[in-house]
């Protein structure tokens, strides 16, 4: 009787598949929490971002967005104008069922337009739901929100908090030579 150099699995078609190959294949298909967000967002089921362009530079637009978040009752949790991103969380609210809760999160990215005339803001929102927050705290389920009016409220807040056109420009100092 011949000895086998490694463990194997007999597939339905009758061919032998090494167990190490099956484990490797399973690991590749299982996914990973460390998968980059940009790749995860491209998978089916993720909501596409809602995008709006504002006629201001990225730093000014970011400052207006921070003010809009505060006006909406959201807490800034990360990012900055240099990183070109912002994350925030809304308040935890009672859920639809006794003992449940939910919370909205916002992720925004800020990119200068190609012609440098403004800033493109792309926003994704999710809802975090805890079905039994009293007995299982911290075990929520995240669901992307599609076409939520909360994003429109955020965009409106940014527009309202931007300075009037031309207000962020510094005056040109007078020429000391008199001309």
Protein Blocks (a to p, Z undefined) as FASTA:
>chain_A
ZZdfbdcdddfkopacdfklmmmmmmmmnopfklcfklmmmpghiacdddddddddfklm
mmmmmmmmmmnopacfbdcfklopacddddddddfbehiacdddddddddddfklpaccd
dddddddddfblmlmghiacddddehiaklmmmmmmmmmmpccehklpccddddfkoZZ
